[in-house]
Amino acid sequence: DGSVDGGGGRPGLPAHFDALSMATAVIALNPEEHCGGLFLQSGAHAATRRFAPLAHAGDALVHRFDALHGVDVGSDSAAPRECLVLWFSDCHVSVHSGDTPWLLSAASPETKPGTGPRTGPEVETRLGMETTKVGMG
């Protein structure tokens, strides 16, 4: 059914990249009703996961295509995790053609060290771990 929850749906979504969108916005709709949630991961090991503090309905996280992230919802959650996910492109031409120029840019030999997809202590800040309240209601 596509749900990610502890009540009969998937218990999570493994760490992955949203390479087909330049940026992704995740807006929490019912964070008070489940355990766990969205995490960003700065390395290959699960120990590098940091859960996004989406504590209230309307809290949002925006991340780039090179942010390793996933979902881990506790099996004791009483309700499915519900969120609104928006994928952004660089322009309407890329949307219609299906092109992903941001991937080419990141893989370019001209990309300076430290400016492409990386891991490290500064990743959380660079990937926007801050949450933002959006107008919901």
Secondary structure, 3 states (H helix, E strand, C coil): CCCECCCCCECEEEEECCCCCCEEEEEECCHHHCCEEEEEECCCCHHHEEECCCCCCCEEEEEECCCCEEEEECCCCCCCECEEEEEECCCHHHHHHCCCHHHHHHHCCCCCCCCCCCCCCCHHHHCCCCCEECCCC
